Amino acid sequence: MSNPLIRKLEHGAPLSDDDRAVLEAISHKSRRIPTNHDIITEGTRPAAVNLVMRGFACRYKLLSDGKRQITAFLVPGDFCDLNVTQLAEMDHTIGTGWGCDIVEIPGATIDELTRKHPRIARALQWSTLVDEAILRAWLVSMGQRSADKQMAHLICELLVRLQTVGFADADGFDFPLSQLDIGDTLGLSVVHVNRTLQELRGLNLVSWKHKRIHIPDVKRLKSFAEFDPRYLHLNVSRNLPT
C-alpha cells in the first residue's frame, strides 16, 4: 500500500519526486500502539509530532466525572497536531482504543521541512487548515443536525478521508470503533446511538457488521446527511503552480 502521508499531502500541493522521497524517509519507521493506550496525555510536554500511518487514533478530553468527549478522529496520513511541540503542555489527550501505527517526528524535522521544501511546507499548512475545517464541520453537526444525520455525516466524512489515503473501498471501510466511542463523539448515550443505527439500517443507508461499515448506496447516504465534501479541500493542489 502506498504511503498515506504522501497520498494525503499531494492534495495540498503538487509534490516533486524529491518531496515524496523526503516524506517517505521521515515516515518509514513506525511503531505499534496497542489498543486502549494513550499516545500522549493532557498535561505532558510534547517532545515530538506523532503521525498516524495505520489504524485510528483520536483527540479527547476527560471531564471530572469521567465522561469523555472525542474531538477528532485521526486516520492514516494525519498528524496529531502538526505544531504541537510549540506548546508547553498538552491541553488534551491523544489515544487509541483500537490500535494504530505511528511515527514520531521531532519538531526540528518539521521545521527543516518547512524551511527547505516549500511545496511540503504548503501541503503541511493545507493539512492544518483542513483539520480546522473538520472541527468546524463537527461543531455544526453537533449543534444543528439530528442524531441520524449527524451519524450519517460522520460516516460520509470518514469514507472520503479514508478513500483519500487508500484505506477505504468505494462503498465501505473497516470501522473498529464501539457504540460507546460513537456516543462520546456525537454527544449521545449508547442507547441513543444504538437506536440511531437501527434507524439508518432500517432505511438501508448503513450496515455495520464485524467491525466494518458498508454503505449500500453512497450517493443516497450523502444526500441524506447533506454531506458536502468541500470542507475537506481535496482539490487544492490542482489550482496551485508546481
N, C-alpha and C positions, 0 to 999 in steps of 0.2 A: 504493500500500500504506500502511496506517495506521502511525502511529509505534509502533515496537516497545517503546520505553521506557514509553509510556503504557499500552499493552496489558498489559505485564508488571506495572507498579505498581498497576494497577486491581485486581489480585488481592490486593494487600496492604492496601489501604484504599479506601473509597468516595470517589473524587476528584470535585471540583466542576469546572464548566466553567472557572473561573479557574485551578484547579490544572493542568488539561490545557493551558491556554494558556501558562502559565509553563513547563511541561515542554517544550512544543513550541518555545518561544523559545530555551531553552538547548541544544536538541539538533538544531536545523535545519541548522547549518553543520558538515558533516563533511569529512574528508579521507581519501583513499585510502592505505592502507598496502599496499605491494606484497608479493608472495609472498616467503617466506624472509627476513622482515625483523623485527627486534625493535622493539617499541613502546617499551619501557623495560627496561634491563638491570640485573641484580643489581649492587649496589654504588653505583648512582647515586641522587641525591636526587630524589624525585618532586616535581614542581612543579605537577602538575595531576592530576585524576581523569579517566581515559580511559573512554569509553562506547562499546561496540560497537553499531553501527547496522545493519551488513550483513556477512555472512561469518562466519568462525570465527577466534578467537584462542585462546591457551592460556597457562596459567601453567606454567613448567617450571624444573627445576634441572638443572645440569650437574655431573657428578662429575669428579674429577681425571683419570680415564681416558677422558673424552669421552662416557661414557654419559649419556643424558638420561632424566629422569623427568617426564612430564607429570602435573601435579597437578590440573588443572581445564581444562575447555573453556568458553570464553566465547562465547556466541551473541548474536544481536541482542537489545538491551534490557538486556544485562548490563554492570555497571560492573566495571572492572578494579581491584577493591579500593576501596570507597567512601571509606574513611578513610585512604587511603594517604599523603596529604600530611602526616599527623601523624608519619610516620616520618622518621628522619634519613637512612636509605638503604634501598634495596630489598634484600630478602633472597631474592628470586627474580627471574626474568626473565619478562616478558610479551611474547609474539611471535606471529607468524602465518606458518605455512608455506604458507598457502592464500590470503592476501589478505583484507583486511577494510576496512570504512569505520568510522572512529572520530570521536568528538567529544571534544575536550579541554576539560574544565570546571575552572576554577580552584577551589581549595579554598575560597576566600572565597564563591563562589557556592553551594557545597554548604552552608556554614554559614548563609548567608542563607535558603536554602530551609528548613532545619530550624527556624530562628527564626520565620519569618514565615508558614509554611504548615504547620500541624500535621498535616494529612492526608498531605501529601507526606512529612513527617518520619516519620510512622508507616509509610508504604509503604517508605521507604528503610531503616528499621530492619528491617522484614519481609524485604527483599531480602538484607540482611546475614545474617540468621538462616537464610534458605534456602541461601545459599552454604555456611554451616557444616554444615547438614543434608546437603547434597550431598557434602561432603567426608567426612562420617561414613559415608554410604552407599558411597562408593568404597572406604573403608578396609575395610568389612565384605566387600565383593566380593573385593578383593584377598586378604584373609586367609582367607576361608571358602568362596567359590564356586569351582566348577570352571571351567576356561577357557571352555567353551561357554556356561555360564550367566552368567559374568561378562561375556562379549561381548554376549550377548543382553540382559542387564540394561542395559548402556550404551546399546545401540541403542534400547531402550524409553524410557530416560530422555531421550535426545536427541529422539526423536519427540515426546514430550509437551512438552518445553521449547520446541521449535521450533513446534509447533502453537499454543502459548500466545501467541506473538508473530506468528503468521501466516506462518511460513516453512516449513511442512510441510503435506502433504496428509493425508488420513485414513490412508493406508497407505504413506507414504514421504516422503523428503526428500533434497535434494541433499547429497552427502557427499564433499567433495573430498579427504579425508584419504587417506594411503597406509597400506599394511600396516605399514610401519615406525612411523608415527605411532601406530597402534593398539597395536603392541608396546610402545612407550615409555609408553603409557598404562596398559596392563594388566600390565606387567612380564613380557611374553612375548617370545620370539625371533620373528623374521619367519617362520621355518619353522613354529613353533607357531601363529602367527596364521593362516597360510595353511591349515594342517591343520584348525584350528578352524572357519574359514569354510567349508571344504569339508564339514565335518560338519553345520553349520547349513543349508547349501544342500541336502545330501542328505536332511535331514529336512523340506525345503520350508518352512523357517522364515524364511529371509532370502535375498534376491537383491541382489547388489552389482555393478552394471554401469554403465559410463560415468559414474562419479562420482555415482551415485545409489543409495540404499538403497530397495528395495521389500520390503514385508512382506506376503506372501500372505494371512496370517490374523493380524491384530494380537492378537486375544484369545488365540490359541494361543501366540504368542510370549511374551506377558506371563505366561501360565501357566507356560510352560517356564522362564522366567527368575525366576519367583517375584517378579515386579515389583509392588510396591505403591507407587503414586504419592503416598501420604500425606506422605512426607518433603519433597515439593515444595511443600506447604502452599498449594495453589491456590484454596482456598475460604475463606480467612481473611476477606476483606472482606465476605462475606455475613453474618458474625456480628458485625460491628462497627457502632456507630452512625454516622450520617452527620454 
